[in-house]
Amino acid sequence: MATPDLGTDADAIPTREEKDLLGVLPVPQSAYYGIQTQRAVENFHLSGVPLAHYPKLVIALAMVKQAAAEANHELGYLDATRLAAIRHACQTLIAGEHHDQFVVDMIQGGAGTSTNMNANEVIANLALEHLGHAKGDYAHLHPNNHVNMAQSTNDAYPTAIRLGLLLGHDALLGSLAQLRDALADKGTAFADVLKMGRTQLQDAVPMTLGQEFNAFATTLGEDLGHLEAQIPRLLCEVNLGGTAIGTGINSDPRYQRLAVERLGAISGQPLVPAQDLIEATSDMGAFVLFSGMLKRLAVKLSKICNDLRLLSSGPRAGFNEINLPPRQPGSSIMPGKVNPVIPEAVNQVAFEVIGNDLALTMAAEGGQLQLNVMEPLIAYKLFDSIRLLTRAMHMLREHCIEGITANEAHCREMVERSIGLVTALNPHIGYDNATRIAREALVSGRGVLELVLEENLLDEASLADILRPENMIAPRLAPLRV
């Protein structure tokens, strides 16, 4: 057997040495990140999801750093040469370049310090390269002294989280709006398909399949409206300028207003400074509310998918009222079986989002005093929920909803056979007669209509009028009985 090639020293990745308060550490020569990022990479092997997995967060970090640099320059603390280099570095990140350098795990200790330093080091080294200096030559431009000037992780990081969510929420809202519209389209297409409505999985009263799908569209439309109205209110207040605990230590008194103004201009978002920076630095309430809204959407999506799986069940031994588009063979042992895999997958996404909300809630509660050190988990769960929901709604619409068809004749047959039909006759034949007819139909297996005609409770013309779909699915004046 051949001996595996274990490599030699010549095969080692070239490195440069950097120094921090803990000592010296080799960093890959090609890396734009530095020693503090390297330590975080070695420390945190947890989720396996790096910062780069969420591009909007990386972009938001770069925007925060650019805004801070511009504010510090305007106040006279940062020279024009370093400003230009930092701005160039930030703009390359905003354009989507070098995101692979954001390598820290989303779950990390230190309240996000590793994320903040990952951004500071990448921006510093990109800026140094732009100025013609080597990576790590921090005497010319320093990650802390210049890129992080007048900032702390405790204001830069939560500001970037809020901004990243604002930058990314349009995709969520767009996916939700498209799904709502697709369901509404099915509501129109199925407007004349009469079927039995059900409560507690038992036959209730007639309705149309169009009404059922319109209800799906309406409930998602409600959430779309709430998200559109609430997201800016929840996320636009930022604590940039509060630095370590909200007192603004190590920043100019004019810095907060300028930095937030510049960040709003760079990002195009209506950002406002927090009124109480100490409260804003420690409180995670806005994130809890936002996550709760995402959980509510997940619950609604899961309920809709439960209904789709029930309505399509069978096909011979189930409801079989609708047909879902077949996406893949459903069994390795049962020939011909096709499963509702798209709704099943959305159900699982919903469970994940609900779990994310619980984890985030515990993280928000787990803060102490002037800082919540669990913010990395809060950020991870929010970005993860948005990504999952956006993809799930797109998948559900494209691979399921748009291709649904109705089994109209079968739906009508079940209405005519259902004991629940007697409820529609109740105003016309009276509750006692209706109860007796229902009991007899159950015992004998005969149809409700057959028994009503047999007992001369209604004639065929009256029954035909009552059973017209438009007369069964909305309020209607019933005959007066004395």
C-alpha positions as CSV (number, residue, x, y, z in Angstrom):
1,M,0.0,0.0,0.0
2,A,1.3,3.4,-0.9
3,T,2.4,5.8,1.9
4,P,0.2,8.9,1.9
5,D,2.0,12.2,1.1
6,L,2.0,14.1,4.3
7,G,3.7,17.2,2.8
8,T,6.8,19.0,3.8
9,D,7.6,22.4,5.3
10,A,7.8,23.7,1.7
11,D,4.1,22.9,1.3
12,A,3.1,25.0,4.3
13,I,0.9,28.0,3.7
14,P,3.0,31.2,3.8
15,T,2.3,33.3,6.9
16,R,3.0,36.6,8.5
17,E,3.4,37.2,12.2
18,E,1.1,39.6,14.0
19,K,1.1,40.6,17.7
20,D,-1.6,41.4,20.2
21,L,-1.8,41.5,24.0
22,L,-1.6,37.7,24.2
23,G,1.5,37.4,22.1
24,V,2.5,36.6,18.5
25,L,0.5,34.4,16.1
26,P,1.0,33.4,12.5
27,V,-1.7,34.6,10.1
28,P,-2.0,33.4,6.5
29,Q,0.0,35.8,4.3
30,S,-2.9,36.0,1.8
31,A,-5.5,36.8,4.5
32,Y,-6.8,40.3,4.8
33,Y,-7.9,39.5,8.4
34,G,-5.4,39.6,11.2
35,I,-4.5,38.1,14.5
36,Q,-7.7,38.7,16.5
37,T,-9.7,37.1,13.7
38,Q,-7.3,34.2,13.6
39,R,-7.7,33.7,17.4
40,A,-11.5,33.7,17.0
41,V,-11.3,31.1,14.1
42,E,-9.2,28.9,16.4
43,N,-11.5,29.4,19.4
44,F,-15.0,29.0,17.9
45,H,-15.7,25.8,15.9
46,L,-19.4,25.9,16.6
47,S,-22.1,26.5,14.0
48,G,-19.8,26.1,11.0
49,V,-21.6,29.2,9.6
50,P,-19.1,32.1,9.1
51,L,-20.1,35.8,8.9
52,A,-19.6,35.6,5.1
53,H,-22.8,33.4,5.0
54,Y,-24.8,36.6,5.5
55,P,-23.6,39.1,2.9
56,K,-25.9,41.9,4.2
57,L,-24.3,41.7,7.6
58,V,-20.8,42.1,6.0
59,I,-22.1,45.0,3.9
60,A,-23.6,46.6,7.0
61,L,-20.4,46.3,8.9
62,A,-18.5,48.0,6.1
63,M,-21.1,50.8,6.0
64,V,-20.8,51.4,9.7
65,K,-17.0,51.7,9.4
66,Q,-17.2,54.0,6.5
67,A,-19.7,56.2,8.3
68,A,-17.5,56.4,11.4
69,A,-14.4,57.3,9.3
70,E,-16.3,60.1,7.5
71,A,-17.6,61.5,10.8
72,N,-14.2,61.3,12.4
73,H,-12.6,63.0,9.4
74,E,-15.2,65.8,9.4
75,L,-14.5,66.4,13.1
76,G,-10.7,66.6,12.4
77,Y,-9.6,63.3,14.0
78,L,-8.9,61.3,10.8
79,D,-6.7,62.6,8.0
80,A,-7.8,62.7,4.4
81,T,-5.4,60.0,3.2
82,R,-6.5,57.4,5.7
83,L,-10.1,58.4,5.2
84,A,-9.8,57.8,1.4
85,A,-8.1,54.4,2.0
86,I,-10.7,53.3,4.5
87,R,-13.6,54.5,2.3
88,H,-12.0,52.5,-0.6
89,A,-11.8,49.4,1.5
90,C,-15.4,49.7,2.7
91,Q,-16.7,50.3,-0.8
92,T,-15.1,47.1,-2.1
93,L,-16.8,45.2,0.6
94,I,-20.1,46.9,0.0
95,A,-19.7,46.0,-3.7
96,G,-19.5,42.3,-2.6
97,E,-15.8,41.7,-2.8
98,H,-13.6,39.9,-0.2
99,H,-16.5,38.6,1.8
100,D,-14.6,35.3,2.0
101,Q,-12.4,37.1,4.5
102,F,-15.2,37.2,7.1
103,V,-14.4,33.9,8.6
104,V,-15.5,34.1,12.2
105,D,-18.2,31.7,13.3
106,M,-21.6,33.4,13.8
107,I,-21.7,32.0,17.4
108,Q,-18.9,33.4,19.4
109,G,-18.0,34.6,22.8
110,G,-17.1,38.3,23.5
111,A,-20.4,40.0,22.6
112,G,-19.4,40.3,18.9
113,T,-15.9,41.6,19.5
114,S,-14.5,38.9,17.1
115,T,-17.0,40.1,14.4
116,N,-16.0,43.7,14.9
117,M,-12.3,43.0,14.8
118,N,-12.8,40.8,11.7
119,A,-14.2,43.9,10.0
120,N,-11.6,46.2,11.4
121,E,-8.7,44.0,10.3
122,V,-10.0,43.3,6.8
123,I,-10.7,47.0,6.2
124,A,-7.4,48.0,7.6
125,N,-5.5,45.5,5.4
126,L,-7.4,46.4,2.3
127,A,-6.7,50.1,3.0
128,L,-3.0,49.4,3.6
129,E,-2.8,47.6,0.3
130,H,-4.6,50.5,-1.4
131,L,-1.9,52.8,0.1
132,G,0.9,50.6,-1.2
133,H,1.8,49.0,2.2
134,A,2.0,45.3,3.2
135,K,-0.7,43.6,5.0
136,G,-0.1,43.8,8.7
137,D,1.9,47.0,8.5
138,Y,-0.3,48.7,11.0
139,A,2.0,51.6,11.7
140,H,0.5,53.3,8.7
141,L,-3.2,52.5,9.3
142,H,-4.3,50.5,12.4
143,P,-7.5,48.4,12.8
144,N,-8.2,49.8,16.3
145,N,-6.7,53.3,16.2
146,H,-8.1,54.3,12.8
147,V,-10.8,51.9,11.5
148,N,-12.4,51.5,15.0
149,M,-11.9,55.1,16.0
150,A,-14.7,56.5,18.3
151,Q,-16.3,53.1,18.3
152,S,-16.8,50.0,20.4
153,T,-18.0,46.6,19.5
154,N,-21.0,47.4,21.7
155,D,-22.3,50.2,19.4
156,A,-20.8,49.3,16.0
157,Y,-21.9,45.6,16.1
158,P,-25.6,46.0,17.1
159,T,-25.9,48.9,14.6
160,A,-24.6,46.7,11.9
161,I,-27.0,43.9,12.9
162,R,-29.9,46.3,12.6
163,L,-28.7,47.8,9.3
164,G,-28.0,44.3,7.9
165,L,-31.6,43.3,8.7
166,L,-32.9,46.4,7.1
167,L,-30.8,45.8,4.0
168,G,-32.0,42.2,3.8
169,H,-35.7,42.4,4.6
170,D,-36.8,43.4,1.1
171,A,-36.2,39.9,-0.1
172,L,-38.3,38.5,2.7
173,L,-41.2,40.9,1.9
174,G,-40.9,40.3,-1.8
175,S,-41.1,36.5,-1.4
176,L,-44.0,36.9,1.0
177,A,-45.9,39.2,-1.4
178,Q,-45.4,36.8,-4.3
179,L,-46.7,33.8,-2.3
180,R,-49.7,35.8,-1.2
181,D,-50.5,36.7,-4.8
182,A,-50.1,33.1,-5.9
183,L,-52.6,32.0,-3.3
184,A,-55.0,34.8,-4.3
185,D,-54.7,33.7,-7.9
186,K,-55.7,30.2,-6.9
187,G,-58.6,31.7,-4.9
188,T,-59.9,33.2,-8.1
189,A,-59.3,30.1,-10.2
190,F,-61.2,27.9,-7.7
191,A,-64.0,30.4,-7.0
192,D,-66.7,28.0,-8.3
193,V,-65.4,24.8,-6.8
194,L,-67.9,23.8,-4.1
195,K,-66.5,21.6,-1.3
196,M,-67.1,20.8,2.4
197,G,-65.6,23.0,5.0
198,R,-64.4,21.2,8.1
199,T,-63.9,21.9,11.7
200,Q,-62.1,19.6,14.1
201,L,-61.4,17.4,11.0
202,Q,-65.2,16.7,10.8
203,D,-67.6,17.8,8.1
204,A,-69.0,21.3,8.8
205,V,-70.7,23.3,6.1
206,P,-70.1,23.9,2.4
207,M,-67.7,26.5,1.1
208,T,-65.7,26.9,-2.1
209,L,-62.1,26.0,-2.6
210,G,-61.6,29.6,-3.7
211,Q,-62.7,30.8,-0.3
212,E,-60.2,28.5,1.3
213,F,-57.3,29.7,-0.8
214,N,-58.3,33.4,-0.4
215,A,-58.2,32.9,3.3
216,F,-54.6,31.7,3.0
217,A,-53.8,34.8,0.9
218,T,-55.5,37.0,3.4
219,T,-53.7,35.7,6.5
220,L,-50.3,36.1,4.8
221,G,-51.3,39.5,3.6
222,E,-51.9,40.5,7.2
223,D,-48.3,39.6,8.1
224,L,-46.9,41.4,5.1
225,G,-48.7,44.5,6.2
226,H,-47.4,44.2,9.8
227,L,-43.8,43.6,8.6
228,E,-43.8,46.5,6.2
229,A,-45.1,48.8,8.9
230,Q,-43.1,47.6,11.8
231,I,-39.6,46.7,10.5
232,P,-38.5,50.3,10.0
233,R,-39.8,51.3,13.5
234,L,-38.1,48.4,15.2
235,L,-34.7,48.6,13.5
236,C,-34.0,52.2,12.4
237,E,-33.0,53.4,15.9
238,V,-29.3,52.7,16.3
239,N,-26.9,53.2,19.2
240,L,-23.9,54.2,17.1
241,G,-22.0,56.7,19.2
242,G,-22.7,55.1,22.5
243,T,-19.3,53.3,22.4
244,A,-18.8,50.9,25.3
245,I,-21.9,51.2,27.4
246,G,-23.8,54.1,26.0
247,T,-22.0,57.0,27.7
248,G,-20.1,57.8,24.5
249,I,-16.7,57.6,26.1
250,N,-13.8,58.2,23.6
251,S,-16.0,60.0,21.1
252,D,-16.5,63.6,20.3
253,P,-19.9,65.0,21.6
254,R,-20.8,65.8,17.9
255,Y,-19.8,62.3,16.7
256,Q,-23.1,60.4,17.3
257,R,-25.2,62.7,15.2
258,L,-22.7,62.9,12.4
259,A,-22.0,59.2,12.3
260,V,-25.7,58.3,12.1
261,E,-26.3,60.9,9.4
262,R,-23.5,59.5,7.3
263,L,-24.6,56.0,7.9
264,G,-28.1,56.9,6.7
265,A,-26.7,58.5,3.6
266,I,-24.4,55.6,2.8
267,S,-27.1,52.9,3.3
268,G,-30.2,54.7,2.1
269,Q,-32.0,53.7,5.3
270,P,-33.9,56.1,7.5
271,L,-31.7,55.6,10.6
272,V,-32.1,57.7,13.7
273,P,-29.9,58.0,16.8
274,A,-31.2,56.2,19.9
275,Q,-32.6,58.7,22.5
276,D,-31.1,56.8,25.4
277,L,-27.9,55.2,24.4
278,I,-27.4,53.3,27.6
279,E,-30.8,51.6,27.3
280,A,-30.2,51.0,23.5
281,T,-26.9,49.3,24.2
282,S,-28.3,46.8,26.6
283,D,-31.9,46.2,25.5
284,M,-32.7,43.6,22.9
285,G,-36.5,44.2,22.9
286,A,-36.7,45.2,19.2
287,F,-35.0,42.0,18.1
288,V,-37.4,40.0,20.3
289,L,-40.4,41.7,18.6
290,F,-39.0,41.2,15.1
291,S,-38.3,37.6,15.8
292,G,-41.8,37.1,17.2
293,M,-43.2,38.5,13.9
294,L,-41.0,36.0,11.9
295,K,-42.3,33.2,14.2
296,R,-45.9,34.2,13.6
297,L,-45.3,34.1,9.8
298,A,-43.6,30.6,10.2
299,V,-46.7,29.4,12.2
300,K,-49.0,30.6,9.5
301,L,-47.0,29.0,6.7
302,S,-46.8,25.7,8.6
303,K,-50.6,25.7,9.1
304,I,-51.2,26.4,5.4
305,C,-48.8,23.5,4.5
306,N,-50.7,21.2,7.0
307,D,-53.9,22.0,5.2
308,L,-52.3,21.5,1.7
309,R,-51.1,18.1,2.8
310,L,-54.6,17.1,4.1
311,L,-56.4,18.5,1.1
312,S,-54.2,16.5,-1.2
313,S,-54.1,13.4,0.9
314,G,-54.9,10.0,-0.7
315,P,-55.2,10.1,-3.6
316,R,-57.7,7.3,-3.3
317,A,-58.0,7.0,0.5
318,G,-57.8,10.6,1.5
319,F,-59.4,13.9,0.9
320,N,-58.1,14.2,-2.6
321,E,-59.7,17.6,-3.2
322,I,-56.6,19.1,-4.7
323,N,-53.5,17.8,-6.6
324,L,-50.1,19.1,-5.7
325,P,-47.5,19.1,-8.5
326,P,-45.5,15.9,-8.3
327,R,-41.9,16.8,-7.5
328,Q,-40.2,13.4,-7.0
329,P,-40.9,9.7,-6.4
330,G,-42.1,9.2,-2.8
331,S,-40.9,5.8,-1.7
332,S,-38.1,3.3,-2.2
333,I,-40.5,0.4,-1.5
334,M,-44.0,1.6,-2.6
335,P,-44.3,2.0,-6.4
336,G,-46.2,5.0,-7.6
337,K,-46.3,6.8,-4.3
338,V,-45.7,10.6,-4.5
339,N,-45.3,12.6,-1.3
340,P,-46.1,16.3,-0.6
341,V,-42.4,17.0,-0.2
342,I,-42.6,20.8,-0.7
343,P,-45.1,21.5,2.1
344,E,-43.2,19.0,4.3
345,A,-40.0,20.9,3.8
346,V,-41.7,24.2,4.6
347,N,-43.1,22.7,7.8
348,Q,-39.5,21.9,8.8
349,V,-38.4,25.4,8.0
350,A,-41.2,26.7,10.2
351,F,-40.1,24.5,13.1
352,E,-36.5,25.8,12.7
353,V,-37.7,29.4,12.8
354,I,-39.9,28.8,15.9
355,G,-36.8,27.2,17.5
356,N,-34.7,30.2,16.5
357,D,-37.2,32.5,18.2
358,L,-36.9,30.6,21.4
359,A,-33.1,30.6,21.3
360,L,-33.2,34.4,20.6
361,T,-35.6,35.0,23.4
362,M,-33.4,33.2,25.9
363,A,-30.4,35.1,24.6
364,A,-32.2,38.4,25.0
365,E,-33.1,37.5,28.6
366,G,-29.6,36.4,29.3
367,G,-28.0,39.8,29.2
368,Q,-26.7,41.4,32.4
369,L,-26.3,45.1,33.3
370,Q,-25.1,47.4,30.5
371,L,-24.5,44.8,27.8
372,N,-26.0,41.7,26.4
373,V,-23.1,39.4,25.5
374,M,-25.5,37.0,23.7
375,E,-25.9,39.3,20.7
376,P,-24.0,37.0,18.3
377,L,-26.7,34.3,18.8
378,I,-29.4,36.9,18.3
379,A,-27.9,38.1,15.1
380,Y,-27.4,34.5,13.8
381,K,-30.9,33.5,14.5
382,L,-32.5,36.5,13.0
383,F,-30.5,36.3,9.8
384,D,-31.0,32.6,9.6
385,S,-34.8,32.9,10.0
386,I,-35.0,35.5,7.3
387,R,-32.9,33.4,4.9
388,L,-34.9,30.3,5.6
389,L,-38.3,31.9,5.3
390,T,-37.4,33.8,2.1
391,R,-36.2,30.6,0.5
392,A,-39.1,28.5,1.8
393,M,-41.8,30.9,0.5
394,H,-40.1,31.0,-2.9
395,M,-40.0,27.2,-3.0
396,L,-43.6,26.8,-1.9
397,R,-44.9,29.2,-4.5
398,E,-42.8,28.0,-7.4
399,H,-42.8,24.3,-6.8
400,C,-46.2,23.9,-5.2
401,I,-48.9,26.6,-5.2
402,E,-48.6,27.7,-8.8
403,G,-49.2,24.1,-10.0
404,I,-52.1,23.1,-7.8
405,T,-55.2,21.8,-9.5
406,A,-58.7,21.0,-8.1
407,N,-60.6,17.8,-8.3
408,E,-63.9,19.7,-8.8
409,A,-66.2,16.7,-9.4
410,H,-64.9,14.9,-6.3
411,C,-65.3,18.0,-4.1
412,R,-68.9,18.3,-5.2
413,E,-69.6,14.6,-4.7
414,M,-68.3,14.9,-1.1
415,V,-70.6,17.8,-0.4
416,E,-73.6,16.0,-1.6
417,R,-72.7,12.9,0.4
418,S,-71.8,14.7,3.6
419,I,-73.9,14.7,6.7
420,G,-72.7,18.3,7.1
421,L,-75.0,19.3,4.3
422,V,-77.9,19.1,6.7
423,T,-76.7,22.4,8.3
424,A,-77.5,24.2,5.1
425,L,-81.0,22.8,5.3
426,N,-81.5,23.6,8.9
427,P,-83.2,27.0,8.4
428,H,-85.6,25.4,5.9
429,I,-86.7,22.2,7.7
430,G,-86.0,23.1,11.4
431,Y,-83.4,21.9,13.9
432,D,-85.3,18.9,15.1
433,N,-85.9,17.6,11.6
434,A,-82.4,18.3,10.6
435,T,-81.0,16.4,13.6
436,R,-83.3,13.4,12.9
437,I,-82.3,13.4,9.2
438,A,-78.6,13.5,10.1
439,R,-78.9,10.6,12.6
440,E,-80.8,8.5,10.1
441,A,-78.3,9.3,7.3
442,L,-75.4,8.2,9.6
443,V,-77.2,5.0,10.7
444,S,-78.5,3.9,7.3
445,G,-75.7,5.2,5.0
446,R,-78.3,6.9,2.9
447,G,-77.9,10.5,1.6
448,V,-79.3,13.6,3.4
449,L,-81.0,14.8,0.2
450,E,-82.6,11.4,-0.4
451,L,-84.1,11.4,3.1
452,V,-85.4,14.9,2.9
453,L,-87.1,14.2,-0.4
454,E,-88.5,10.9,0.9
455,E,-90.1,12.7,3.9
456,N,-91.4,15.5,1.7
457,L,-89.7,18.1,3.9
458,L,-88.6,20.0,0.8
459,D,-89.4,19.5,-2.9
460,E,-86.7,19.1,-5.6
461,A,-87.0,22.7,-6.8
462,S,-86.4,24.1,-3.3
463,L,-83.5,21.7,-2.7
464,A,-81.9,22.7,-6.1
465,D,-82.2,26.4,-5.1
466,I,-80.8,25.8,-1.6
467,L,-77.9,23.8,-3.0
468,R,-76.8,26.3,-5.5
469,P,-73.2,27.2,-4.6
470,E,-73.8,30.9,-4.3
471,N,-76.6,30.2,-1.8
472,M,-74.5,27.9,0.4
473,I,-71.4,29.9,0.9
474,A,-72.6,33.3,2.1
475,P,-75.3,34.8,4.4
476,R,-78.8,34.4,3.0
477,L,-82.3,35.3,4.2
478,A,-84.0,32.1,5.3
479,P,-87.8,31.5,5.3
480,L,-89.6,32.7,8.4
481,R,-91.0,30.0,10.6
482,V,-93.6,30.5,13.3
